[in-house]
Amino acid sequence: MNKYQALHAFWNSFGVSGYEENTIPKDAKLPYITYEVVTNSLGDNSTAMTARVWDKSNSWTYLNSKVEEIATALNGTRLVCDEGYIVLYRGEPFSNNIT
């Protein structure tokens, strides 16, 4: 599995569909996650990536619970891929609710 497939598998592991930014199908059903593919080499500085959870609701309850699930998973998770692995950590600030 290459690094792109590893990131795709990770972002699709939360019970909703995950799509790389700008590849969302026209028939995609909410909720879903969009993510950037940003990679770096071992020993280089950390590289920031952004993911967004999209939902159409009148409450933050679902989104906040999904963000907490993702936050737990981003605690040094290693994604194994052909070139080695990718280590994922939470950044600061981690989450912002946006209407």
Z-matrix of the N, CA and C atoms (Angstrom, degrees):
N
C 1 1.453
C 2 1.526 1 107.58
N 3 1.336 2 115.95 1 129.41
C 4 1.462 3 117.97 2 178.34
C 5 1.533 4 110.14 3 -83.39
N 6 1.329 5 117.26 4 175.88
C 7 1.465 6 120.70 5 -174.64
C 8 1.529 7 112.48 6 -64.83
N 9 1.321 8 116.81 7 -30.94
C 10 1.467 9 119.96 8 179.39
C 11 1.528 10 110.61 9 -70.50
N 12 1.317 11 116.00 10 -40.68
C 13 1.463 12 120.63 11 177.17
C 14 1.533 13 110.67 12 -67.13
N 15 1.331 14 116.73 13 -37.41
C 16 1.469 15 120.31 14 179.41
C 17 1.529 16 110.68 15 -64.85
N 18 1.323 17 117.17 16 -43.58
C 19 1.466 18 120.13 17 177.18
C 20 1.526 19 111.09 18 -65.11
N 21 1.317 20 116.85 19 -40.24
C 22 1.465 21 120.58 20 178.56
C 23 1.538 22 110.10 21 -61.95
N 24 1.312 23 116.99 22 -44.89
C 25 1.470 24 120.48 23 179.50
C 26 1.524 25 110.65 24 -62.83
N 27 1.328 26 118.21 25 -41.83
C 28 1.461 27 121.28 26 179.25
C 29 1.521 28 110.98 27 -60.56
N 30 1.322 29 117.59 28 -51.48
C 31 1.464 30 120.64 29 -175.61
C 32 1.526 31 112.78 30 -70.82
N 33 1.320 32 116.98 31 -15.20
C 34 1.462 33 120.66 32 175.63
C 35 1.527 34 112.20 33 -97.03
N 36 1.308 35 117.80 34 10.00
C 37 1.467 36 121.30 35 -176.96
C 38 1.529 37 113.41 36 -95.19
N 39 1.327 38 118.16 37 10.10
C 40 1.467 39 121.26 38 -174.91
C 41 1.529 40 113.51 39 -107.93
N 42 1.314 41 117.12 40 18.89
C 43 1.454 42 120.42 41 176.03
C 44 1.517 43 114.85 42 81.85
N 45 1.323 44 117.15 43 3.98
C 46 1.460 45 122.40 44 174.12
C 47 1.527 46 107.41 45 -134.60
N 48 1.320 47 116.67 46 161.85
C 49 1.463 48 120.26 47 179.58
C 50 1.521 49 110.56 48 -70.25
N 51 1.319 50 116.04 49 143.94
C 52 1.459 51 122.44 50 175.39
C 53 1.516 52 109.24 51 -120.88
N 54 1.316 53 116.15 52 134.66
C 55 1.463 54 121.55 53 -177.91
C 56 1.518 55 109.75 54 -129.86
N 57 1.330 56 115.85 55 139.16
C 58 1.456 57 119.23 56 171.34
C 59 1.523 58 107.54 57 -63.90
N 60 1.348 59 116.28 58 142.22
C 61 1.470 60 120.78 59 179.65
C 62 1.524 61 109.94 60 -46.26
N 63 1.283 62 116.68 61 140.26
C 64 1.464 63 125.08 62 176.36
C 65 1.528 64 113.86 63 69.05
N 66 1.352 65 117.97 64 15.35
C 67 1.466 66 120.12 65 176.17
C 68 1.528 67 110.95 66 -124.23
N 69 1.308 68 117.05 67 22.85
C 70 1.460 69 121.50 68 -177.14
C 71 1.530 70 108.70 69 -74.45
N 72 1.334 71 116.92 70 123.06
C 73 1.468 72 118.40 71 178.54
C 74 1.527 73 111.13 72 -64.70
N 75 1.310 74 116.70 73 150.73
C 76 1.465 75 120.71 74 -179.46
C 77 1.523 76 112.04 75 -62.77
N 78 1.325 77 117.39 76 -26.24
C 79 1.467 78 120.98 77 -178.72
C 80 1.534 79 112.64 78 -98.24
N 81 1.334 80 117.57 79 16.61
C 82 1.475 81 121.07 80 -179.60
C 83 1.523 82 109.98 81 -62.20
N 84 1.310 83 115.70 82 137.68
C 85 1.464 84 122.30 83 179.62
C 86 1.526 85 109.56 84 -101.27
N 87 1.330 86 116.03 85 134.67
C 88 1.468 87 121.35 86 174.40
C 89 1.516 88 108.77 87 -74.16
N 90 1.304 89 119.09 88 149.15
C 91 1.465 90 127.56 89 -2.19
C 92 1.528 91 111.13 90 -80.04
N 93 1.324 92 115.10 91 157.81
C 94 1.457 93 121.62 92 172.45
C 95 1.519 94 109.25 93 -153.77
N 96 1.333 95 115.19 94 168.12
C 97 1.462 96 123.09 95 -179.62
C 98 1.520 97 107.79 96 -115.17
N 99 1.325 98 117.03 97 137.09
C 100 1.456 99 121.32 98 169.37
C 101 1.529 100 107.24 99 -114.50
N 102 1.322 101 115.71 100 147.32
C 103 1.466 102 119.90 101 -177.34
C 104 1.519 103 109.98 102 -145.52
N 105 1.324 104 114.70 103 153.55
C 106 1.454 105 121.96 104 173.79
C 107 1.520 106 108.34 105 -90.80
N 108 1.313 107 116.21 106 149.18
C 109 1.462 108 120.37 107 170.43
C 110 1.522 109 106.39 108 -102.58
N 111 1.326 110 114.94 109 108.87
C 112 1.458 111 121.90 110 178.46
C 113 1.520 112 106.03 111 -132.94
N 114 1.330 113 117.45 112 123.82
C 115 1.460 114 120.71 113 -178.82
C 116 1.520 115 110.09 114 -129.91
N 117 1.316 116 115.89 115 165.85
C 118 1.450 117 122.81 116 -177.42
C 119 1.515 118 107.47 117 -150.05
N 120 1.319 119 118.01 118 176.64
C 121 1.458 120 122.46 119 178.92
C 122 1.515 121 110.64 120 -101.60
N 123 1.328 122 116.12 121 152.65
C 124 1.456 123 121.92 122 178.55
C 125 1.519 124 110.12 123 -56.92
N 126 1.307 125 116.18 124 134.36
C 127 1.454 126 121.05 125 179.75
C 128 1.515 127 113.04 126 93.00
N 129 1.319 128 116.98 127 -18.02
C 130 1.457 129 119.68 128 176.42
C 131 1.522 130 108.53 129 -77.96
N 132 1.309 131 115.78 130 169.98
C 133 1.459 132 120.01 131 178.03
C 134 1.523 133 110.13 132 -64.47
N 135 1.316 134 115.75 133 160.95
C 136 1.459 135 120.84 134 176.66
C 137 1.522 136 109.87 135 -59.58
N 138 1.314 137 115.09 136 151.27
C 139 1.450 138 121.94 137 178.88
C 140 1.518 139 108.28 138 -121.54
N 141 1.319 140 116.90 139 128.29
C 142 1.461 141 121.09 140 -178.99
C 143 1.521 142 110.31 141 -83.98
N 144 1.316 143 115.22 142 140.30
C 145 1.457 144 120.84 143 171.97
C 146 1.518 145 107.47 144 -131.30
N 147 1.306 146 116.02 145 155.72
C 148 1.453 147 121.32 146 -178.06
C 149 1.515 148 109.73 147 -118.11
N 150 1.323 149 115.10 148 138.83
C 151 1.460 150 121.55 149 171.78
C 152 1.517 151 107.56 150 -129.67
N 153 1.305 152 115.72 151 149.54
C 154 1.466 153 120.86 152 179.79
C 155 1.518 154 109.04 153 -131.91
N 156 1.327 155 116.13 154 138.24
C 157 1.455 156 121.84 155 173.95
C 158 1.522 157 106.86 156 -102.94
N 159 1.320 158 116.00 157 122.86
C 160 1.460 159 121.85 158 -176.31
C 161 1.523 160 109.49 159 -108.86
N 162 1.333 161 116.00 160 133.41
C 163 1.455 162 121.83 161 176.79
C 164 1.521 163 108.19 162 -154.51
N 165 1.301 164 116.33 163 154.98
C 166 1.459 165 120.70 164 177.00
C 167 1.521 166 106.29 165 -117.70
N 168 1.306 167 115.51 166 99.55
C 169 1.454 168 121.36 167 -174.61
C 170 1.517 169 109.02 168 -147.90
N 171 1.300 170 116.04 169 162.25
C 172 1.463 171 120.93 170 175.84
C 173 1.518 172 112.18 171 -95.45
N 174 1.316 173 116.19 172 9.22
C 175 1.464 174 120.97 173 -177.21
C 176 1.525 175 109.35 174 -139.11
N 177 1.332 176 115.73 175 151.44
C 178 1.467 177 121.31 176 176.50
C 179 1.525 178 111.50 177 -87.37
N 180 1.328 179 118.19 178 -3.46
C 181 1.462 180 121.49 179 -171.90
C 182 1.524 181 112.70 180 -56.07
N 183 1.336 182 117.44 181 -52.91
C 184 1.462 183 120.20 182 -178.21
C 185 1.523 184 110.92 183 -62.92
N 186 1.333 185 116.56 184 -48.83
C 187 1.465 186 119.70 185 -178.10
C 188 1.520 187 111.95 186 -60.77
N 189 1.316 188 117.15 187 -44.19
C 190 1.469 189 119.76 188 -179.86
C 191 1.526 190 111.34 189 -62.91
N 192 1.334 191 117.62 190 -38.34
C 193 1.464 192 119.45 191 178.96
C 194 1.526 193 110.71 192 -68.96
N 195 1.332 194 118.08 193 -37.95
C 196 1.466 195 121.15 194 178.55
C 197 1.524 196 110.28 195 -67.63
N 198 1.332 197 117.39 196 -39.01
C 199 1.467 198 121.17 197 177.84
C 200 1.527 199 110.43 198 -64.47
N 201 1.317 200 117.49 199 -39.78
C 202 1.473 201 120.42 200 176.83
C 203 1.527 202 111.20 201 -63.39
N 204 1.330 203 116.92 202 -39.68
C 205 1.464 204 121.21 203 176.86
C 206 1.530 205 110.59 204 -61.28
N 207 1.316 206 116.19 205 -44.82
C 208 1.464 207 120.82 206 178.42
C 209 1.522 208 110.75 207 -66.03
N 210 1.332 209 117.40 208 -41.61
C 211 1.463 210 121.63 209 179.51
C 212 1.522 211 111.14 210 -58.10
N 213 1.318 212 116.35 211 -41.43
C 214 1.468 213 120.58 212 178.42
C 215 1.524 214 110.52 213 -63.68
N 216 1.324 215 116.81 214 -40.44
C 217 1.468 216 120.88 215 -179.19
C 218 1.526 217 112.03 216 -70.74
N 219 1.321 218 118.21 217 -25.57
C 220 1.465 219 121.59 218 -178.03
C 221 1.523 220 112.16 219 -89.58
N 222 1.283 221 116.76 220 41.41
C 223 1.465 222 121.05 221 -178.56
C 224 1.523 223 109.12 222 -111.18
N 225 1.330 224 116.01 223 59.74
C 226 1.463 225 120.47 224 179.74
C 227 1.515 226 113.44 225 84.94
N 228 1.326 227 117.36 226 22.16
C 229 1.457 228 121.15 227 178.39
C 230 1.520 229 110.14 228 -62.10
N 231 1.332 230 115.35 229 133.37
C 232 1.465 231 121.19 230 177.25
C 233 1.519 232 108.97 231 -105.01
N 234 1.318 233 116.42 232 123.13
C 235 1.456 234 122.04 233 175.28
C 236 1.519 235 107.80 234 -100.45
N 237 1.310 236 116.88 235 114.17
C 238 1.456 237 121.53 236 -179.28
C 239 1.527 238 108.56 237 -78.13
N 240 1.333 239 114.76 238 134.87
C 241 1.462 240 119.96 239 177.46
C 242 1.525 241 109.17 240 -145.76
N 243 1.318 242 116.82 241 174.25
C 244 1.462 243 122.15 242 -175.73
C 245 1.527 244 112.99 243 -54.50
N 246 1.321 245 116.57 244 -37.61
C 247 1.460 246 120.67 245 -175.35
C 248 1.529 247 112.90 246 -87.35
N 249 1.332 248 118.44 247 3.61
C 250 1.467 249 122.16 248 -177.15
C 251 1.506 250 109.70 249 133.40
N 252 1.322 251 116.72 250 -111.10
C 253 1.458 252 120.05 251 176.63
C 254 1.520 253 110.53 252 -158.13
N 255 1.328 254 113.70 253 162.84
C 256 1.457 255 122.47 254 175.63
C 257 1.521 256 106.38 255 -116.27
N 258 1.322 257 117.74 256 131.85
C 259 1.462 258 121.72 257 177.37
C 260 1.524 259 107.92 258 -105.86
N 261 1.332 260 115.65 259 127.57
C 262 1.457 261 121.50 260 -178.19
C 263 1.522 262 110.95 261 -109.40
N 264 1.323 263 116.50 262 129.55
C 265 1.460 264 123.88 263 175.90
C 266 1.530 265 108.17 264 -130.26
N 267 1.321 266 114.90 265 158.74
C 268 1.468 267 119.84 266 173.51
C 269 1.517 268 109.57 267 -77.35
N 270 1.307 269 116.27 268 143.29
C 271 1.457 270 121.65 269 174.15
C 272 1.520 271 109.44 270 -99.65
N 273 1.310 272 115.40 271 -179.78
C 274 1.467 273 121.73 272 178.23
C 275 1.525 274 108.47 273 -128.14
N 276 1.295 275 119.72 274 128.92
C 277 1.460 276 125.88 275 -4.81
C 278 1.518 277 109.32 276 -71.33
N 279 1.308 278 116.17 277 153.03
C 280 1.460 279 119.69 278 -176.27
C 281 1.511 280 113.41 279 -89.42
N 282 1.303 281 117.87 280 -43.06
C 283 1.460 282 120.30 281 -171.32
C 284 1.519 283 111.24 282 -138.98
N 285 1.326 284 115.19 283 140.42
C 286 1.462 285 121.70 284 174.44
C 287 1.529 286 107.82 285 -134.92
N 288 1.308 287 117.71 286 129.48
C 289 1.448 288 121.34 287 173.80
C 290 1.522 289 108.39 288 -84.44
N 291 1.336 290 116.27 289 128.33
C 292 1.462 291 121.63 290 -178.42
C 293 1.508 292 108.05 291 -130.60
N 294 1.332 293 116.29 292 132.64
C 295 1.467 294 119.40 293 178.62
C 296 1.505 295 111.14 294 -84.21
